[in-house]
Amino acid sequence: MEHKAGFVNIIGNPNVGKSTLMNALIGQKLSIITRKAQTTRHRIKGILSSENYQIVFSDTPGIIKPVYKLQESMMDYVKSAFQDADVILYIVEIGEKTLKDEDFFEKIKKLDIPLILLLNKIDLVDQEKVLQEIDIWKNKLPKAEVLPISALNGFNVKETIETIVNVLPSSPAYFDKGDITDKSERFFIEEIIREKILKHYKKEVPYSVEIEVEEFFEEEEIIRIRAIIYVLRESQKGILIGHKGLGLKRIGTEARKDIEKMLEKKVFLATPIKVKKDWRNDNNQLKKFGYGS
């Protein structure tokens, strides 16, 4: 039997459930998930392998109009998703009309590679509404294969994988069959900490934060991690620390528990906070934090 393999890139607006879908397709949590927009900042690859195929998924940031350089770098990841994809998964939710950026939508219309449109969150409406939405999107994107799904509940996830495999090119695997991602443990530690901050803090604070694992020492019984939390302003540092340090303690405790599950070992986690003014518009800092080339 021929072996198939290819790159399948997931795109869509913020908050349509791209990261939930990615985790459902892979069968475990790779992308962090919160209700806030712009949760995904990087392009995260998840690798699904079987005897006869390998699908390399990419979860990209939600499509927005950039305001600062960090967001420009995030949209660069989306642009690259169009360039190296064998298949595009365009995920929308019930009631959505188009992408936040019309230029991206025009690119989707002109794609000459397989396009699968996933209509997500169908568990929130009745069957008649789902059928209406399918017709709307078939008219907008006649070339697309349209599938109704519920990423959260796992509905039609298996069918999505089967649809992808049907249009993958014949190819040997790109990664070892045991790999599930191209990202390092340090990357996921940083993402776990950022997820807890997104969960517990509002307004601008979560979007002003970046995490950097500065030290990672593995001993026989414990892993010692020092992860710097960078913020834009002194006032944000105080907000994160909270009354009597309880805010930062909560973040550290929740993050440590998730990191221990991931690493399957006891963890000591230190999370000092430092102010790095205007890091979101500083090309050198963005490069240091892993954004761009």
C-alpha positions as CSV (number, residue, x, y, z in Angstrom):
1,M,0.0,0.0,0.0
2,E,1.3,3.5,-0.9
3,H,2.4,5.8,1.9
4,K,1.0,9.3,2.1
5,A,2.4,12.3,3.9
6,G,2.0,16.1,3.8
7,F,1.7,19.4,5.6
8,V,-1.8,20.4,6.7
9,N,-2.1,24.0,7.9
10,I,-4.9,25.2,10.1
11,I,-6.1,28.8,9.6
12,G,-9.0,30.9,10.8
13,N,-10.1,33.8,12.9
14,P,-9.3,34.0,16.6
15,N,-11.5,32.0,19.0
16,V,-12.9,29.6,16.3
17,G,-11.4,26.6,18.1
18,K,-8.2,26.0,16.0
19,S,-6.1,24.9,19.0
20,T,-8.9,22.7,20.3
21,L,-9.1,21.1,16.9
22,M,-5.4,20.6,16.7
23,N,-5.3,18.8,20.1
24,A,-8.3,16.6,19.0
25,L,-6.7,15.6,15.8
26,I,-3.4,14.7,17.5
27,G,-5.1,13.0,20.4
28,Q,-3.3,15.0,23.1
29,K,-2.8,18.5,24.2
30,L,-0.1,20.5,22.3
31,S,-1.6,23.9,21.8
32,I,-2.7,25.9,24.8
33,I,-6.4,26.8,25.0
34,T,-8.1,29.8,26.5
35,R,-11.2,31.8,25.7
36,K,-9.0,34.9,24.9
37,A,-8.1,36.0,21.4
38,Q,-4.5,35.7,20.2
39,T,-3.8,32.7,22.6
40,T,-1.6,31.1,19.8
41,R,1.4,33.2,19.0
42,H,3.7,30.7,17.3
43,R,3.2,28.2,14.5
44,I,3.0,24.8,16.3
45,K,3.4,21.5,14.5
46,G,1.6,18.4,15.6
47,I,2.5,15.1,13.9
48,L,0.0,12.3,13.4
49,S,1.4,9.1,12.1
50,S,0.1,5.6,11.2
51,E,1.5,2.8,9.2
52,N,0.2,4.3,5.9
53,Y,0.3,8.0,6.4
54,Q,1.8,10.9,8.3
55,I,0.0,14.3,8.7
56,V,2.0,17.2,9.8
57,F,-0.5,19.7,11.2
58,S,0.3,23.4,11.9
59,D,-1.7,25.4,14.3
60,T,-1.2,29.1,13.3
61,P,-2.2,32.3,15.1
62,G,-5.7,33.6,14.6
63,I,-5.9,36.0,11.7
64,I,-6.0,39.7,12.8
65,K,-5.0,43.2,11.6
66,P,-1.5,43.7,13.2
67,V,-1.1,46.7,15.6
68,Y,2.5,46.0,16.8
69,K,5.6,44.1,15.6
70,L,4.8,41.0,17.6
71,Q,1.4,40.7,15.8
72,E,3.2,41.3,12.5
73,S,5.4,38.3,13.3
74,M,2.3,36.2,14.2
75,M,0.7,37.0,10.8
76,D,4.0,36.1,9.1
77,Y,3.4,32.5,10.4
78,V,0.0,32.6,8.8
79,K,1.4,33.7,5.5
80,S,4.0,30.9,5.6
81,A,1.1,28.5,6.1
82,F,-0.1,29.2,2.6
83,Q,3.3,28.7,1.1
84,D,4.2,25.2,2.3
85,A,0.8,23.5,2.7
86,D,-0.3,20.4,0.9
87,V,-3.8,20.9,2.4
88,I,-5.4,23.9,4.1
89,L,-7.9,23.4,6.9
90,Y,-10.0,26.5,7.1
91,I,-11.9,26.5,10.4
92,V,-15.0,28.7,10.9
93,E,-17.7,28.8,13.5
94,I,-21.5,29.0,13.2
95,G,-22.6,32.5,12.2
96,E,-19.1,33.6,11.0
97,K,-19.0,35.5,7.7
98,T,-15.4,35.8,6.6
99,L,-11.8,36.3,7.8
100,K,-10.8,39.4,9.7
101,D,-8.4,40.1,6.9
102,E,-10.0,40.1,3.4
103,D,-6.7,39.6,1.7
104,F,-6.3,36.2,3.3
105,F,-9.8,35.3,2.3
106,E,-9.0,36.2,-1.3
107,K,-5.9,33.9,-1.1
108,I,-8.1,31.1,0.1
109,K,-10.5,31.5,-2.9
110,K,-7.6,31.2,-5.3
111,L,-5.9,28.2,-3.7
112,D,-4.9,25.4,-6.1
113,I,-4.4,22.9,-3.3
114,P,-7.0,20.9,-1.5
115,L,-9.1,23.1,0.8
116,I,-11.2,21.6,3.6
117,L,-13.6,23.9,5.4
118,L,-14.5,22.8,8.9
119,L,-17.7,24.3,10.4
120,N,-17.0,24.2,14.1
121,K,-19.2,24.4,17.2
122,I,-22.2,22.8,15.6
123,D,-23.2,21.4,19.0
124,L,-24.5,25.0,19.8
125,V,-27.2,25.0,17.2
126,D,-29.9,22.8,15.6
127,Q,-29.5,20.7,12.5
128,E,-31.4,23.1,10.3
129,K,-29.0,25.9,11.1
130,V,-26.0,23.6,10.4
131,L,-27.4,22.8,6.9
132,Q,-28.0,26.5,6.2
133,E,-24.4,27.3,7.1
134,I,-23.0,24.5,5.0
135,D,-24.9,25.9,2.0
136,I,-23.6,29.4,2.7
137,W,-20.0,28.2,2.7
138,K,-20.3,26.0,-0.3
139,N,-21.5,29.1,-2.2
140,K,-18.6,31.2,-0.9
141,L,-15.9,28.5,-1.5
142,P,-17.2,26.1,-4.2
143,K,-13.8,24.2,-4.3
144,A,-13.9,23.4,-0.6
145,E,-14.9,20.2,1.0
146,V,-17.2,21.3,3.8
147,L,-17.4,19.2,7.1
148,P,-19.5,20.1,10.2
149,I,-17.6,19.4,13.4
150,S,-17.4,19.9,17.1
151,A,-13.7,19.9,18.0
152,L,-14.6,20.2,21.7
153,N,-16.8,17.1,21.6
154,G,-14.8,15.2,19.1
155,F,-17.7,15.0,16.5
156,N,-16.4,14.3,13.0
157,V,-12.8,14.4,14.0
158,K,-12.1,10.9,12.7
159,E,-13.9,11.8,9.5
160,T,-11.8,14.9,9.1
161,I,-8.6,12.8,9.3
162,E,-10.0,10.4,6.7
163,T,-10.8,13.3,4.4
164,I,-7.3,14.7,4.8
165,V,-5.7,11.3,4.1
166,N,-7.7,11.0,0.9
167,V,-6.1,14.2,-0.6
168,L,-2.6,13.8,0.8
169,P,0.2,13.3,-1.8
170,S,2.2,10.1,-2.0
171,S,5.3,10.6,0.1
172,P,7.6,9.0,2.7
173,A,7.3,10.3,6.2
174,Y,8.9,13.7,7.0
175,F,9.5,12.9,10.7
176,D,10.2,9.8,12.8
177,K,6.9,7.9,13.4
178,G,7.4,8.4,17.1
179,D,7.5,12.2,17.0
180,I,4.4,14.2,17.9
181,T,5.8,17.8,17.5
182,D,8.8,19.7,16.4
183,K,8.9,21.9,19.5
184,S,11.1,21.5,22.5
185,E,10.2,20.8,26.1
186,R,11.3,24.3,27.0
187,F,8.8,25.8,24.5
188,F,5.9,23.9,26.0
189,I,6.9,24.9,29.6
190,E,6.8,28.5,28.4
191,E,3.4,28.0,26.8
192,I,2.0,26.3,30.0
193,I,3.0,29.3,32.1
194,R,1.6,31.7,29.6
195,E,-1.7,29.8,29.5
196,K,-2.1,30.2,33.3
197,I,-1.6,34.0,32.9
198,L,-4.1,34.2,30.1
199,K,-6.5,32.2,32.3
200,H,-6.3,34.4,35.4
201,Y,-5.6,37.9,34.2
202,K,-7.7,40.3,32.1
203,K,-7.3,43.3,29.8
204,E,-3.8,44.1,28.5
205,V,-1.7,42.1,31.0
206,P,-1.8,38.7,29.3
207,Y,-0.8,40.3,26.0
208,S,2.1,42.1,27.5
209,V,3.7,38.9,28.8
210,E,6.4,36.7,27.4
211,I,8.0,33.7,29.0
212,E,11.6,32.5,28.7
213,V,13.0,29.3,30.3
214,E,16.4,30.5,31.5
215,E,17.5,27.4,33.3
216,F,16.6,23.7,33.1
217,F,18.5,21.3,35.3
218,E,17.5,17.7,35.5
219,E,18.6,15.9,38.7
220,E,17.9,12.3,39.7
221,E,14.8,13.1,41.7
222,I,13.7,16.5,40.4
223,I,13.9,19.0,37.5
224,R,14.7,22.6,38.5
225,I,13.3,25.2,36.1
226,R,13.8,29.0,36.2
227,A,11.4,30.7,33.8
228,I,11.5,34.5,33.5
229,I,8.1,36.3,33.1
230,Y,8.7,39.5,31.1
231,V,6.2,42.3,31.2
232,L,6.1,45.8,29.6
233,R,5.6,47.9,32.7
234,E,6.3,48.0,36.5
235,S,2.5,48.2,37.1
236,Q,2.0,44.9,35.3
237,K,4.6,43.3,37.5
238,G,2.6,44.3,40.6
239,I,-0.6,43.0,39.1
240,L,0.9,39.6,38.3
241,I,2.5,39.3,41.8
242,G,-0.8,40.2,43.4
243,H,-1.7,40.7,47.1
244,K,1.0,39.2,49.3
245,G,2.4,37.3,46.3
246,L,-0.7,35.1,45.9
247,G,-1.2,35.9,42.2
248,L,2.2,34.7,41.2
249,K,2.0,31.7,43.6
250,R,-1.2,30.6,41.9
251,I,0.4,30.8,38.5
252,G,3.5,28.9,39.6
253,T,1.5,26.2,41.4
254,E,-0.9,25.5,38.5
255,A,1.9,25.6,35.9
256,R,4.2,23.3,37.9
257,K,1.4,20.7,38.2
258,D,0.9,20.7,34.4
259,I,4.7,20.6,33.7
260,E,5.1,17.6,36.1
261,K,2.4,15.8,34.1
262,M,4.2,16.5,30.9
263,L,7.7,15.6,32.1
264,E,6.5,12.8,34.4
265,K,8.8,13.9,37.1
266,K,8.8,16.2,40.2
267,V,9.5,19.8,39.3
268,F,10.8,22.9,41.2
269,L,9.6,26.0,39.3
270,A,10.9,29.5,39.9
271,T,9.1,32.3,38.0
272,P,10.8,35.7,38.6
273,I,9.2,38.7,36.8
274,K,11.3,41.3,34.9
275,V,10.3,44.4,33.1
276,K,11.3,44.6,29.4
277,K,9.9,47.9,28.0
278,D,8.3,47.7,24.6
279,W,9.5,44.2,23.9
280,R,6.6,43.7,21.5
281,N,8.1,46.3,19.1
282,D,11.7,45.4,19.6
283,N,13.0,43.2,16.7
284,N,16.0,41.9,18.7
285,Q,13.8,40.9,21.6
286,L,11.3,39.3,19.3
287,K,14.0,37.3,17.7
288,K,15.4,36.2,21.1
289,F,11.9,35.0,22.1
290,G,11.7,32.9,18.9
291,Y,9.5,35.1,16.6
292,G,10.4,35.6,13.0
293,S,13.5,34.3,11.2
